[in-house]
């Protein structure tokens, strides 16, 4: 059926070869492997592809197993140690992802779940780091307050910055670098969650973080976000994360009445250690997947 073996029947249905006077085969009846030989290179290439796909499947499956284990351990440890956070919701997200793994998954199935599981892991790490930084900030704030009261050289008003810029500077002074307030997620995941930002990159594409930040400046103006609001976001979240936040706002522009006010609210939450990009990106990824299924 595959055309790799050819059969040539004789008059009596037997297999034999008719030879010429020199003993060479003049005509042969039975099975011929000539088609198989002719396609040997093609079949070798196909075999290599199958081997490569199996290797990719194994690597992806192993990566997903490790990521699942990491997430499971971090959730259990956070709950046991009483770390602040909505761990019940995170547990539900984890169980939802593991429940989506088919009995006989393809490499595409595993890759998609792996990406979301990695995002969940980053979200948990962000939450734990923000909790640790918040405790450090509280401790530093107490020390600063005591120092201020003892030296009486500064006004107590400085303990509560009046703007996002001052708040970013305050965070920087207390030992939490502004650029490290929130870890950035992989660019590929950001673009999968926020594909519309691609249209505003150089030459209509975003291929690097520099492209994303350039596109965010264009989108910021288009959405009516003031330069000061965006600058505050950059100083508190870091430039890359501020650009990601703008990309998320663009993706949900139809549901947001005041993009500038929304960004300022995210900036204030980030400054207090109450905001991470993970849930927003994951929600957008799921929404895009659902839209793709409906279109398909």
Backbone torsions as a table, in degrees:
resi	resn	phi	psi	omega
1	UNK	NA	-34.3	180.0
2	UNK	-79.5	-11.5	178.9
3	UNK	78.8	17.0	-178.6
4	UNK	-89.9	-24.0	177.3
5	UNK	-122.7	130.9	-176.5
6	UNK	-110.2	138.5	179.9
7	UNK	-114.2	132.1	177.5
8	UNK	-124.8	110.2	-176.5
9	UNK	-80.9	146.7	173.6
10	UNK	-95.1	173.9	-178.2
11	UNK	-63.7	-36.3	-178.7
12	UNK	-97.8	4.9	177.2
13	UNK	78.9	7.3	-179.4
14	UNK	-98.8	162.9	178.3
15	UNK	-98.8	124.8	177.0
16	UNK	-163.5	168.6	179.4
17	UNK	-120.8	136.5	175.0
18	UNK	-97.5	122.4	-175.8
19	UNK	-104.0	155.9	178.9
20	UNK	-90.7	-170.9	-175.5
21	UNK	-66.2	-26.0	-179.1
22	UNK	-89.3	-3.1	-179.6
23	UNK	95.7	-2.0	177.9
24	UNK	-77.4	151.4	-178.5
25	UNK	-74.4	119.7	-179.5
26	UNK	-90.1	-40.5	178.9
27	UNK	-155.2	138.1	-178.0
28	UNK	-123.9	143.4	177.7
29	UNK	-119.7	143.7	-178.7
30	UNK	127.7	-138.5	-177.2
31	UNK	-101.4	137.9	178.0
32	UNK	-119.6	132.4	177.6
33	UNK	-96.9	13.0	-179.0
34	UNK	-57.8	-42.8	178.3
35	UNK	-61.8	-36.7	178.4
36	UNK	-64.3	-42.2	179.0
37	UNK	-64.9	-38.5	-178.6
38	UNK	-66.6	-29.8	-177.8
39	UNK	-104.2	18.2	-175.9
40	UNK	-59.0	-43.3	-178.9
41	UNK	-65.4	-41.7	178.6
42	UNK	-62.4	-42.8	-178.7
43	UNK	-69.1	-35.7	177.7
44	UNK	-64.1	-41.2	178.3
45	UNK	-64.0	-41.7	179.0
46	UNK	-63.4	-38.4	178.9
47	UNK	-65.2	-38.2	177.2
48	UNK	-64.1	-39.8	178.7
49	UNK	-63.8	-42.1	178.9
50	UNK	-62.8	-42.6	179.3
51	UNK	-63.9	-41.5	179.8
52	UNK	-65.3	-38.9	179.9
53	UNK	-67.2	-38.3	177.6
54	UNK	-65.1	-40.4	178.5
55	UNK	-64.3	-43.3	178.7
56	UNK	-62.6	-40.0	178.4
57	UNK	-61.8	-44.9	-178.2
58	UNK	-64.0	-44.1	-179.1
59	UNK	-64.1	-43.6	179.9
60	UNK	-64.5	-41.8	179.7
61	UNK	-63.5	-41.3	179.0
62	UNK	-65.6	-42.2	179.7
63	UNK	-62.8	-40.3	179.0
64	UNK	-65.9	-40.0	179.1
65	UNK	-62.4	-42.8	179.6
66	UNK	-65.2	-43.2	-179.3
67	UNK	-64.6	-42.3	177.2
68	UNK	-59.4	-43.3	-179.6
69	UNK	-63.5	-42.9	179.4
70	UNK	-61.1	-46.8	-178.3
71	UNK	-63.2	-44.2	-179.7
72	UNK	-59.6	-44.2	-178.8
73	UNK	-65.9	-42.4	-177.9
74	UNK	-66.6	-40.6	178.1
75	UNK	-63.2	-46.6	-179.1
76	UNK	-61.8	-43.2	-179.0
77	UNK	-65.3	-41.1	-179.1
78	UNK	-64.2	-41.5	-179.8
79	UNK	-67.9	-43.8	-179.0
80	UNK	-64.2	-35.2	-177.8
81	UNK	-89.6	0.1	176.8
82	UNK	68.4	33.2	178.9
83	UNK	-69.8	135.8	-179.8
84	UNK	-63.7	140.8	178.5
85	UNK	149.5	161.4	-179.9
86	UNK	-86.0	70.1	-174.9
87	UNK	-71.2	-23.4	175.1
88	UNK	-63.5	-43.6	178.6
89	UNK	-66.9	-41.3	178.6
90	UNK	-63.7	-38.0	176.5
91	UNK	-61.8	-41.0	178.6
92	UNK	-63.7	-41.6	177.9
93	UNK	-62.3	-41.5	179.1
94	UNK	-63.0	-47.4	179.8
95	UNK	-65.0	-34.6	177.5
96	UNK	-63.8	-40.6	178.9
97	UNK	-67.0	-47.1	-179.2
98	UNK	-64.9	-32.0	179.3
99	UNK	-71.0	-16.9	-180.0
100	UNK	-86.4	-4.6	-179.9
101	UNK	-74.8	117.8	-177.9
102	UNK	-67.3	162.8	177.7
103	UNK	-64.6	-39.1	176.8
104	UNK	-124.8	78.9	-174.0
105	UNK	-75.0	154.2	170.3
106	UNK	-93.6	168.8	179.0
107	UNK	-64.1	-31.7	177.9
108	UNK	-66.5	-39.7	177.4
109	UNK	-60.6	-47.1	-177.5
110	UNK	-67.1	-38.4	-178.4
111	UNK	-63.4	-41.9	-179.8
112	UNK	-64.3	-45.7	-179.6
113	UNK	-68.2	-36.2	178.1
114	UNK	-61.2	-43.4	180.0
115	UNK	-60.9	-44.3	-179.9
116	UNK	-69.2	-36.3	178.8
117	UNK	-67.0	-37.6	177.3
118	UNK	-65.6	-37.7	176.7
119	UNK	-65.1	-39.7	178.1
120	UNK	-64.5	-39.6	177.9
121	UNK	-62.6	-43.6	178.2
122	UNK	-63.9	-36.9	178.7
123	UNK	-63.6	-42.5	179.0
124	UNK	-65.1	-43.7	178.5
125	UNK	-60.2	-43.8	177.7
126	UNK	-59.0	-44.7	-178.6
127	UNK	-62.4	-43.8	-179.9
128	UNK	-65.8	-41.1	179.7
129	UNK	-67.6	-39.6	178.9
130	UNK	-65.3	-37.0	177.2
131	UNK	-64.2	-43.0	179.5
132	UNK	-65.5	-43.5	179.2
133	UNK	-64.9	-36.7	179.5
134	UNK	-63.6	-41.5	178.5
135	UNK	-65.3	-39.1	178.0
136	UNK	-64.6	-41.8	179.4
137	UNK	-63.2	-41.6	179.4
138	UNK	-62.0	-42.5	179.0
139	UNK	-63.7	-43.9	178.8
140	UNK	-65.0	-36.4	-179.1
141	UNK	-64.1	-39.9	178.6
142	UNK	-64.3	-42.8	179.2
143	UNK	-64.5	-41.6	179.1
144	UNK	-63.2	-41.0	-178.9
145	UNK	-63.2	-41.5	178.1
146	UNK	-63.5	-40.4	-179.7
147	UNK	-64.1	-40.8	-179.7
148	UNK	-64.9	-42.9	-178.9
149	UNK	-65.9	-36.4	-178.3
150	UNK	-73.4	-43.0	-176.2
151	UNK	-84.0	-27.5	-179.5
152	UNK	54.1	35.7	-178.3
153	UNK	-104.0	-11.3	-179.4
154	UNK	-126.9	156.5	177.5
155	UNK	-79.5	144.5	178.7
156	UNK	-66.6	-13.9	178.9
157	UNK	-64.3	-23.7	-177.1
158	UNK	-70.9	-13.4	176.7
159	UNK	-71.2	-16.3	179.1
160	UNK	-127.3	90.1	-178.5
161	UNK	-56.8	143.3	-176.1
162	UNK	-90.6	-10.5	-179.6
163	UNK	-137.6	165.4	178.1
164	UNK	-63.1	-35.5	-179.9
165	UNK	-64.0	-48.0	179.1
166	UNK	-63.2	-35.8	-179.4
167	UNK	-67.1	-39.9	177.3
168	UNK	-62.3	-39.8	178.3
169	UNK	-66.5	-37.0	179.1
170	UNK	-63.1	-44.0	178.9
171	UNK	-61.5	-40.4	-179.2
172	UNK	-64.2	-39.7	-178.8
173	UNK	-69.0	-28.7	-176.8
174	UNK	-88.4	10.2	171.8
175	UNK	101.0	5.3	178.4
176	UNK	-113.6	99.3	-177.1
177	UNK	-56.3	137.7	-175.8
178	UNK	-59.9	-39.1	-176.3
179	UNK	-70.9	-12.9	-178.5
180	UNK	-108.7	14.5	-178.4
181	UNK	-60.1	-39.9	179.9
182	UNK	-137.5	131.4	177.9
183	UNK	-70.8	142.9	178.2
184	UNK	-82.7	142.6	175.7
185	UNK	-86.9	163.2	179.4
186	UNK	-57.3	141.8	-177.2
187	UNK	-58.6	-38.7	179.9
188	UNK	-59.0	-39.7	178.6
189	UNK	-68.2	-39.3	179.5
190	UNK	-61.8	-44.0	-177.9
191	UNK	-71.2	-29.3	176.3
192	UNK	-69.6	-36.2	178.9
193	UNK	-78.9	-31.6	-175.2
194	UNK	-127.9	66.7	-176.1
195	UNK	-66.2	-24.0	-175.8
196	UNK	-65.9	-24.5	-178.8
197	UNK	-65.6	-21.2	179.2
198	UNK	-57.4	-35.7	-176.4
199	UNK	-64.1	-18.6	-174.8
200	UNK	-106.7	4.9	176.9
201	UNK	-80.3	169.3	176.9
202	UNK	-56.9	130.5	-178.8
203	UNK	59.0	27.9	175.3
204	UNK	71.8	27.9	178.9
205	UNK	-153.3	150.0	175.0
206	UNK	-113.7	113.7	-176.0
207	UNK	-119.0	-1.6	-179.8
208	UNK	-155.7	169.7	177.2
209	UNK	-64.2	-34.4	177.7
210	UNK	-62.0	-41.6	177.4
211	UNK	-62.2	-41.6	-178.6
212	UNK	-63.9	-42.3	-179.2
213	UNK	-68.5	-33.8	175.5
214	UNK	-66.6	-42.8	178.9
215	UNK	-63.8	-37.1	-178.9
216	UNK	-63.4	-35.8	178.7
217	UNK	-64.4	-41.1	178.3
218	UNK	-65.1	-46.4	-178.0
219	UNK	-66.7	-37.7	177.8
220	UNK	-54.5	-46.5	179.2
221	UNK	-66.9	-41.6	-178.9
222	UNK	-62.8	-37.5	-178.6
223	UNK	-81.8	-5.6	179.6
224	UNK	81.6	22.0	176.8
225	UNK	-82.1	127.5	-177.5
226	UNK	-67.4	151.5	176.8
227	UNK	-56.5	-37.5	-178.4
228	UNK	-67.5	-37.5	179.2
229	UNK	-65.2	-41.0	179.7
230	UNK	-70.2	-38.7	178.9
231	UNK	-62.9	-42.2	177.4
232	UNK	-60.6	-41.8	179.5
233	UNK	-63.1	-41.2	178.9
234	UNK	-63.3	-39.7	-176.7
235	UNK	-73.0	-32.0	-178.8
236	UNK	-87.6	-45.2	-175.8
237	UNK	-89.9	-27.2	-167.5
238	UNK	101.5	150.2	-174.1
239	UNK	-61.7	-43.3	-177.5
240	UNK	-63.4	-45.6	-178.3
241	UNK	-69.2	-34.0	176.0
242	UNK	-63.6	-39.4	177.7
243	UNK	-64.5	-39.7	177.6
244	UNK	-63.9	-41.3	178.9
245	UNK	-60.8	-42.1	178.1
246	UNK	-64.3	-39.9	178.3
247	UNK	-62.0	-39.5	177.9
248	UNK	-66.1	-41.3	179.1
249	UNK	-63.9	-40.2	177.3
250	UNK	-60.4	-42.3	-177.9
251	UNK	-63.8	-30.0	-179.0
252	UNK	-109.6	22.5	-174.8
253	UNK	-55.3	-33.3	-179.0
254	UNK	-69.2	-14.8	-178.5
255	UNK	-110.1	0.0	-176.9
256	UNK	-116.5	120.2	-177.5
257	UNK	-78.2	-38.7	-176.3
258	UNK	-128.4	94.8	-176.2
259	UNK	-62.9	-39.4	179.9
260	UNK	-63.9	-45.5	178.8
261	UNK	-64.9	-37.0	179.2
262	UNK	-64.2	-43.7	179.3
263	UNK	-65.0	-40.4	178.4
264	UNK	-62.4	-37.6	179.3
265	UNK	-65.2	-42.8	177.3
266	UNK	-62.5	-38.7	-179.7
267	UNK	-63.7	-43.6	178.5
268	UNK	-62.0	-41.7	179.5
269	UNK	-66.3	-39.7	178.4
270	UNK	-63.3	-38.1	179.7
271	UNK	-65.3	-30.1	178.7
272	UNK	-88.7	-0.4	-177.9
273	UNK	75.8	27.3	-176.1
274	UNK	-113.5	10.1	-176.5
275	UNK	-134.3	137.7	172.6
276	UNK	-139.0	149.7	-176.1
277	UNK	-76.1	-19.3	-173.7
278	UNK	-51.7	-57.3	-178.0
279	UNK	-58.6	-38.1	-179.8
280	UNK	-65.0	-45.2	179.5
281	UNK	-65.3	-42.1	-179.5
282	UNK	-64.7	-39.5	178.6
283	UNK	-64.0	-41.3	179.4
284	UNK	-67.3	-38.6	177.5
285	UNK	-61.9	-44.7	179.0
286	UNK	-64.3	-40.0	179.9
287	UNK	-63.7	-41.5	179.3
288	UNK	-66.7	-37.3	177.5
289	UNK	-65.1	-44.1	179.6
290	UNK	-62.5	-40.1	178.5
291	UNK	-63.9	-40.8	179.6
292	UNK	-63.3	-39.3	178.8
293	UNK	-65.4	-40.7	-178.9
294	UNK	-65.7	-40.6	178.9
295	UNK	-65.2	-42.4	179.8
296	UNK	-64.3	NA	NA
